[in-house]
């Protein structure tokens, strides 16, 4: 078995789970994990943007990760996003992630201050050194982090044998091809995940090994189907499902409430999965959003029925 086989497929980005007081809920996290196990996804990406990581403290993030790993019970590949905006907390989360047995840790670059490449590389390598037998995945999301993964920085990081791949959320699909080509030089095993949900077909066609996405958990059946169809070479059918998924995304984004609040409400009315709301300053749903939420739920049901 290849070292990278466990990273090939669909990885929903795990949503933050809160109780009625707005505190993180390990119970809801366990229920949500088991729900996604039953949806036959390949793995989970825990503690990233969809997990509202920048609005949670390290202890909260540890508790959620522990709950997910326990509930997954070895049935899913677990990637833990462990970046904080300082090295000390990030290293602490890396050590914790290793201790609970994740498959890989991942990190965005430091945000706010624009650091030189050598400082970003040290930030990432310090985390990786804290989890010495754990794969490391670079998370490239320049539109939010404020800095893009360059080929020179990637080449520096590839000197670290634990660097196994890139989660690429930049919009140009050409980046997937460039990172894949660079990472696999010399026969090295290296994976690239497509990040933008709206272009999974394009990313896979360009060479992505799988996808990590924020809308995957609310309609995993569609993304599993897209991945399977592309592997079979049926691009036309995959594109048709992608177009339906994109229309759903556009509709969900039209609400006043934050996208994650919308998707959590859809999960609640579709499957009885109650994950709570979102943490301020993210904006929760307002009453006028509910008609759109119900319409999106119906669109998801219709799209799944057409597969």
C-alpha positions as CSV (number, residue, x, y, z in Angstrom):
1,X,0.0,0.0,0.0
2,X,1.3,3.4,-0.9
3,X,1.9,6.0,1.8
4,X,-0.5,8.3,0.1
5,X,-3.4,6.0,-0.6
6,X,-5.2,7.1,2.6
7,X,-5.3,10.6,1.3
8,X,-7.1,9.9,-2.0
9,X,-10.8,10.8,-1.9
10,X,-13.3,13.1,-0.3
11,X,-12.5,14.9,3.0
12,X,-15.2,17.0,4.5
13,X,-13.9,19.9,6.5
14,X,-15.4,19.3,10.0
15,X,-17.8,22.0,11.3
16,X,-17.5,23.6,14.7
17,X,-19.9,22.0,17.2
18,X,-21.5,24.1,20.0
19,X,-24.0,23.5,22.8
20,X,-26.8,25.9,23.6
21,X,-24.4,28.1,25.6
22,X,-22.0,28.5,22.7
23,X,-19.4,26.2,24.2
24,X,-17.8,23.5,22.1
25,X,-19.7,20.2,22.3
26,X,-17.7,17.0,22.2
27,X,-20.9,15.0,22.2
28,X,-22.1,16.7,19.1
29,X,-18.7,16.3,17.5
30,X,-18.9,12.5,18.1
31,X,-22.4,12.3,16.5
32,X,-21.3,14.4,13.5
33,X,-18.2,12.2,13.0
34,X,-20.3,9.0,13.1
35,X,-22.7,10.6,10.6
36,X,-19.9,11.2,8.2
37,X,-18.4,7.7,8.7
38,X,-21.8,6.4,7.5
39,X,-21.6,8.7,4.4
40,X,-18.5,6.8,3.2
41,X,-16.2,9.7,2.9
42,X,-12.4,9.0,2.9
43,X,-11.5,11.2,5.9
44,X,-12.0,14.4,7.8
45,X,-10.1,17.7,8.0
46,X,-10.5,18.9,11.6
47,X,-9.8,22.3,13.1
48,X,-9.6,24.3,9.9
49,X,-11.7,27.3,8.6
50,X,-14.9,25.3,8.8
51,X,-14.1,24.4,12.3
52,X,-13.9,28.1,13.2
53,X,-10.4,27.5,14.4
54,X,-9.4,31.2,14.7
55,X,-12.3,31.8,17.1
56,X,-11.4,28.8,19.4
57,X,-8.7,28.5,22.0
58,X,-6.2,25.6,21.9
59,X,-8.0,23.6,24.6
60,X,-11.3,23.7,22.8
61,X,-9.6,22.5,19.6
62,X,-7.9,19.7,21.5
63,X,-11.2,18.5,23.0
64,X,-13.0,18.4,19.6
65,X,-10.1,16.6,17.9
66,X,-10.1,14.0,20.7
67,X,-13.8,13.4,20.2
68,X,-13.5,13.1,16.5
69,X,-10.6,10.6,16.6
70,X,-12.4,8.5,19.2
71,X,-15.7,8.5,17.3
72,X,-14.0,7.7,13.9
73,X,-12.5,4.6,15.5
74,X,-10.0,4.1,12.7
75,X,-12.5,4.2,9.9
76,X,-11.4,7.5,8.5
77,X,-8.2,9.3,7.7
78,X,-7.9,12.2,10.1
79,X,-6.0,15.4,9.2
80,X,-5.8,17.9,12.0
81,X,-5.3,21.6,11.2
82,X,-3.1,22.8,14.1
83,X,-2.1,26.3,13.1
84,X,-2.4,29.2,15.6
85,X,-1.1,32.6,15.0
86,X,2.0,31.9,17.1
87,X,4.5,29.0,17.1
88,X,4.2,28.1,20.7
89,X,0.4,27.2,20.6
90,X,0.8,25.6,17.2
91,X,3.6,23.3,18.4
92,X,1.4,22.4,21.4
93,X,-1.4,21.4,19.1
94,X,1.0,19.4,16.9
95,X,2.1,17.4,19.9
96,X,-1.4,16.8,21.0
97,X,-2.6,15.8,17.5
98,X,0.3,13.2,17.4
99,X,-0.6,11.9,20.8
100,X,-4.2,11.2,19.8
101,X,-3.1,9.4,16.6
102,X,-4.0,11.6,13.7
103,X,-2.7,10.6,10.2
104,X,-1.5,14.1,9.4
105,X,-1.2,17.6,10.7
106,X,-1.8,20.7,8.5
107,X,-1.2,24.4,8.7
108,X,-1.8,27.7,7.0
109,X,1.0,30.2,7.1
110,X,1.1,32.8,9.9
111,X,-1.5,35.5,9.2
112,X,-1.5,39.3,9.8
113,X,2.3,40.0,9.7
114,X,3.7,39.3,6.2
115,X,6.7,37.1,7.1
116,X,9.6,36.1,4.7
117,X,9.6,32.6,3.3
118,X,12.4,31.4,5.7
119,X,10.3,32.5,8.7
120,X,7.2,30.7,7.4
121,X,9.3,27.5,6.7
122,X,10.6,27.6,10.3
123,X,7.1,28.0,11.6
124,X,5.9,25.0,9.7
125,X,9.0,22.9,10.4
126,X,8.8,23.6,14.1
127,X,5.3,22.2,14.1
128,X,6.4,19.2,12.1
129,X,9.4,18.6,14.4
130,X,6.9,18.4,17.3
131,X,5.1,15.5,15.6
132,X,8.1,13.6,14.2
133,X,6.3,10.5,12.9
134,X,3.3,12.3,11.5
135,X,2.7,13.5,7.9
136,X,2.6,17.3,7.3
137,X,0.3,19.0,4.9
138,X,0.7,22.6,3.8
139,X,-2.5,24.6,3.6
140,X,-2.4,27.2,0.8
141,X,-5.2,29.7,1.0
142,X,-3.8,33.0,-0.1
143,X,-7.1,34.9,-0.3
144,X,-7.5,34.5,3.5
145,X,-4.0,34.0,4.8
146,X,-2.6,37.0,2.9
147,X,0.4,35.0,1.6
148,X,0.6,32.4,-1.2
149,X,2.7,29.3,-1.3
150,X,5.5,29.9,-3.8
151,X,7.5,27.2,-5.6
152,X,10.7,28.3,-3.8
153,X,9.0,27.9,-0.4
154,X,7.5,24.6,-1.4
155,X,11.0,23.4,-2.4
156,X,12.3,24.4,1.0
157,X,9.6,22.5,2.7
158,X,10.1,19.4,0.6
159,X,13.5,19.0,2.3
160,X,11.4,17.9,5.3
161,X,10.5,14.2,4.5
162,X,7.3,14.4,6.5
163,X,5.8,16.9,4.0
164,X,3.3,14.7,2.2
165,X,1.2,17.2,0.4
166,X,-0.6,20.5,-0.1
167,X,-4.2,21.5,0.5
168,X,-4.6,24.0,-2.3
169,X,-7.4,26.5,-1.9
170,X,-6.1,29.1,-4.3
171,X,-8.5,29.6,-7.3
172,X,-6.1,28.9,-10.2
173,X,-6.2,25.2,-10.9
174,X,-2.8,25.6,-12.5
175,X,-1.4,25.8,-9.0
176,X,-2.5,22.2,-8.5
177,X,-0.5,21.1,-11.5
178,X,2.6,23.1,-10.4
179,X,2.5,21.8,-6.8
180,X,1.9,18.2,-7.9
181,X,4.8,18.3,-10.5
182,X,7.2,19.8,-7.9
183,X,6.2,17.5,-5.1
184,X,6.5,14.3,-7.2
185,X,10.0,15.0,-8.6
186,X,12.4,12.1,-8.2
187,X,9.5,9.7,-7.7
188,X,8.5,11.2,-4.3
189,X,5.1,10.4,-3.0
190,X,3.1,13.6,-2.8
191,X,-0.6,14.5,-2.8
192,X,-2.5,17.7,-3.6
193,X,-6.0,18.3,-2.4
194,X,-8.4,20.5,-4.3
195,X,-9.7,23.2,-2.0
196,X,-12.3,25.3,-3.8
197,X,-15.5,23.3,-3.7
198,X,-16.9,24.9,-6.8
199,X,-14.1,23.5,-9.0
200,X,-13.5,20.0,-7.7
201,X,-13.9,18.5,-11.2
202,X,-11.3,20.9,-12.6
203,X,-8.9,20.2,-9.7
204,X,-9.2,16.4,-10.1
205,X,-8.8,16.7,-13.9
206,X,-5.6,18.8,-13.3
207,X,-4.2,16.1,-11.1
208,X,-5.5,16.6,-7.5
209,X,-5.6,13.3,-5.6
210,X,-8.8,14.3,-3.6
211,X,-10.7,17.2,-2.2
212,X,-11.0,18.9,1.1
213,X,-14.1,21.2,1.2
214,X,-16.2,23.2,3.5
215,X,-19.5,22.3,1.8
216,X,-18.7,18.6,1.5
217,X,-20.3,17.6,4.8
218,X,-23.7,19.1,4.0
219,X,-23.9,17.1,0.7
220,X,-21.2,14.4,0.8
221,X,-23.1,12.2,-1.7
222,X,-22.6,14.8,-4.5
223,X,-18.8,15.1,-3.9
224,X,-18.3,11.3,-3.5
225,X,-20.1,10.9,-6.8
226,X,-18.0,13.6,-8.5
227,X,-14.8,11.9,-7.3
228,X,-15.9,8.5,-8.4
229,X,-17.0,9.7,-11.8
230,X,-13.8,11.5,-12.5
231,X,-11.8,8.4,-11.6
232,X,-13.9,6.5,-14.1
233,X,-13.4,9.1,-16.8
234,X,-17.0,10.2,-17.0
235,X,-16.3,14.0,-16.9
236,X,-19.6,14.9,-18.5
237,X,-21.6,13.4,-15.7
238,X,-19.2,14.7,-13.0
239,X,-19.5,18.2,-14.5
240,X,-23.3,17.9,-14.3
241,X,-23.2,17.1,-10.6
242,X,-20.6,19.8,-10.0
243,X,-22.9,22.4,-11.6
244,X,-25.7,21.4,-9.3
245,X,-23.5,21.6,-6.3
246,X,-22.3,25.0,-7.4
247,X,-25.9,26.3,-7.7
248,X,-26.5,25.1,-4.2
249,X,-23.4,26.9,-2.9
250,X,-24.5,30.1,-4.6
251,X,-27.9,29.8,-3.0
252,X,-26.5,29.1,0.5
253,X,-24.2,32.1,0.2
254,X,-27.1,34.4,-0.5
255,X,-28.3,34.2,3.1
256,X,-27.6,37.0,5.6
257,X,-26.4,34.3,8.0
258,X,-22.9,32.9,7.6
259,X,-22.5,30.0,5.2
260,X,-21.6,27.6,8.1
261,X,-24.7,28.6,10.0
262,X,-26.7,27.8,6.8
263,X,-25.2,24.4,6.3
264,X,-25.6,23.5,10.0
265,X,-29.3,24.3,9.7
266,X,-29.7,22.2,6.6
267,X,-28.1,19.3,8.4
268,X,-30.5,19.8,11.2
269,X,-33.6,19.8,9.1
270,X,-32.4,17.1,6.7
271,X,-30.9,14.6,9.1
272,X,-31.5,15.8,12.6
273,X,-27.8,16.6,13.1
274,X,-27.7,19.6,15.6
275,X,-24.3,21.2,15.6
276,X,-25.4,24.5,17.2
277,X,-24.8,27.9,15.6
278,X,-21.6,29.8,14.7
279,X,-19.4,31.8,17.0
280,X,-19.4,35.6,16.8
281,X,-18.3,37.5,15.0
282,X,-19.6,35.0,12.4
283,X,-23.3,35.9,11.9
284,X,-26.0,33.4,12.7
285,X,-29.2,32.9,10.7
286,X,-32.0,35.4,10.7
287,X,-35.6,34.5,10.2
288,X,-35.7,35.7,6.6
289,X,-33.0,33.1,5.8
290,X,-35.2,30.2,6.5
291,X,-37.0,30.1,3.1
292,X,-33.6,30.0,1.4
293,X,-32.4,27.3,3.8
294,X,-35.4,25.1,3.0
295,X,-34.9,25.7,-0.7
296,X,-31.3,24.7,-0.5
297,X,-32.3,21.5,1.4
298,X,-34.7,20.7,-1.4
299,X,-32.0,21.4,-4.0
300,X,-29.6,19.0,-2.3
301,X,-32.3,16.3,-2.1
302,X,-33.1,16.7,-5.8
303,X,-29.4,16.6,-6.8
304,X,-28.7,13.5,-4.8
305,X,-31.8,11.8,-6.3
306,X,-30.4,12.5,-9.8
307,X,-27.1,10.7,-9.2
